[in-house]
Amino acid sequence: MSSASLDSLLYRNEFVDRHIGPDDGEIRDMLAVLNLESLEDLVRRTVPAAIAGGKALALESPVPESEALDRLKAIAAQNRPARSFIGMGYYNTHLPAVIQRNVLENPGWYTAYTPYQPEISQGRLECLLAFQHLTMDLTGMPLANASLLDEATAVAEAMALAKRVCRNREAGDFFVDQDCFPQTIDVLRTRAKCFGFNLIIGDPDELPEEGLFGGVLQYPGMSGAVRDLGGAIGRLHAQGAKAVVAADLLSLALLKPPGEMGADVVTGSSQRFGVPMGYGGPHAAYFATRDEFRRAVPGRIIGVSKDAHGRMAMRMALQTREQHIRREKANSNICTAQVLLANIAALYAMYHGPRGLIRIASRINRLGAILAAGLRQAGLDAPASGFFDTLSVSVDEAQFSGIARRAAEQRVNLRFDEAAGVVGVSLDECTTPADIELLWQVFLGEAAAELSVAAADEILTAGASPIPAELRRESDFLQHPNFNRYHSETEMMRYLKRLENRDISLTHAMIPLGSCTMKLNAAAELMPISWPEFAQPHPFAPQEQMAGYLRMIGELEDMLAEITGYDAISMQPNSGAQGEYAGLLAIRKYLAARGEGHRDVCLIPTSAHGTNPASAIMIGMKVVLVRCDESGNIDVDDLRAKVEQHRGQVAALMITYPSTHGVYEQAVMEICEIVHDAGGQVYMDGANLNAQVGLTNPALIGADVAHVNLHKTFCIPHGGGGPGMGPIGVKAHLAPHLANHSLVR
């Protein structure tokens, strides 16, 4: 060894060797049991020759963990985030160190699997039950689920629920408050088109008097306005429509709960409860509704039962609503949904308790009042009341230009609406008095020198609030002992360890429950998510500030394209279920562009995962099942018969490869060809992509589009039920029909 060259002593395969369990001897023993000579022999016997890839992947050579982290650090340093006051559903927040260290960065929490087996999941289930309790108490609703993917899609799920439970089956219109966030409106437009609903976007004071099955109101609005929703909710109810409220969860510590105004559904994001913005996610959405609608709710619900000894036990309840059981008749295609982030939000609420949440919200509101008072004193049109944390300030053209220039100079991000002549500013938990003085400088220039936070605070009437008296919260919340017990770091740390010890994660044992867990959660891979350069950026920050993120996303797209064989990658879907939706939507748009929008039949093998038929229904397709044999192989003769039966109507076939049964089907290329010859497209569910990487790829097999479960194949931790991510790859003809975003190009 002493004579070895310097280059040969660099341990370039350190990552693989430290994390792939079997050594050479164990591999030989396993091969001997199978009567095989080598791993290459195993691949030849398993993967059909017709689809075996003939060339090595053109990826960079492996590097040691330390070098990979150095590279990521250099990429992170390219992000130059400014101080963000953009708001629009994303806010700076303080993640308590005890939660960061013991949950977010703890493999005992982030490597656990979805709690299908309650006996090994009691810790997480207790935490999710607390998340539901938090949601119900703050919203004033009697029932909540255990999280959804994000606010925009949660509002879309609420729209679907409103239609399901509305007794007026002829009603086809859904009203959207014009003060909703634009990303929410965009998602509603897409979902409504697929469902055949008509959206009416406007002022809640001018609600149509008939034809509505529901409507959504933003509370507070994107403009910052806090309005009494009772009148609009009453007008919706008068015509039998359901009222959805998209609410800022932290604001409800001070504001009258929507449930007390008559709301039927209250939903939104829990991001403000300690979860970093992370350039857009992941963040857990919350969803609360009336008890009578419990069987129409999307997502998971945690309930309380008793075990064989009469002790309290928690488990997932009402599972017959869900896609893994009800398939094409499910309420939604939502599967696991941001559980790790929901846990963080619940624990944040426990750590602060009701008094702490009121203090945080009151401080934000007070700083907003001080900011507005200073702007008014200088002659700007800032509101005196009717807001929680957001101000919309009307300015003339010269003022607008000056504010934009000074904001750029001071590295401050605001919300600019040049067409309306409005500058928006949102405050948050991290806002300081120094920030208020900085904002005065940005808005007022030299005139800001005459203002001081201390003076403005004294001038404001003691106890005065920008929240109208009739909209202030009077009801108590979070009175359960768990929200009033763990306010010291020591008590919280011990509580978290007790919960962790009631679960099984990869820190305890292997979890042989499917492809979701057949991957590595290396500590080095998780370290960068806590770096402020990655954790703090706002998703709508100017792209010139986000060179690091854009580089990282671009490089990942290139690597996924090489691995999958596809021509284009979309990183937008934030779960496998969302990937299915985005991929099927691309197919639907492609067919419509060809004048074949009438094609609406989706062929799905009976062995498919339940999300497949649920996604097809959500996209507006009809599900036709194709038989499988006892080994899980698609019955090719039955496929031909179904294609012939629906000739001219076939839009897509959804397949999983290898199949859900773990089978590499020999006829897979023939199966794809049958569908293509009939004018349809092939969607591949990427759940088992880890059995293709480096051996074959979806494009070679014949799939036109596939989603990639980064939490299955590429090492995002499962988090006890999320976060996941489901980017899709497509062939060139589908690339023009990938998802986009109205605010980020």
Secondary structure, DSSP 8 states (H G I E B T S, - for coil): -TT--TGGGS-TTHHHHHH----HHHHHHHHHHTT-S-HHHHHHHHS-GGG---S---------HHHHHHHHHHHHHTB---EE---TT-------HHHIIIIIT-HHHHT---TTSGGGBHHHHHHHHHHHHHHHHHHT-SEE-S-BS-HHHHHHHHHHHHHHH-S-TT--EEEEETTS-HHHHHHHHHHHHHHT-EEEEE-GGG--SSSEEEEEEEES-TT-B----HHHHHHHHHTT-EEEEEE-TGGGGTB--GGGGT-SEEEEE-TTTT---TTT----EEEEE-GGGGGG--S-EEEEEE-TTS-EEEEEE-GGGSHHHHGGGSS-S--S--HHHHHHHHHHHHHHHHHHHHHHHHHHHHHHHHHHHHHHHTT-B--SSSBSSEEEEE--HHHHHHHHHHHHHTTEE-EEETTTTEEEEE--TT--HHHHHHHHHHHHGGGGGG--HHHHHHHS-TT--SS-GGGB--S----SGGGSS--SHHHHHHHHHHHHTTB--TTT----SSGGGSS---HHHHGGGGSHHHHS--TTS-GGGBHHHHHHHHHHHHHHHHHH--SEEE----SHHHHHHHHHHHHHHHHHHTT-TT--EEEEETTS-THHHHHHHHTT-EEEEE-B-TTS-B-HHHHHHHHHHTTTTEEEEEEESS-TTS---TTHHHHHHHHHHTT-EEEEEGGGGGGTTTT--HHHHT-SEEE--TTTTS----TTT------EEE-GGGGGGS---SS--
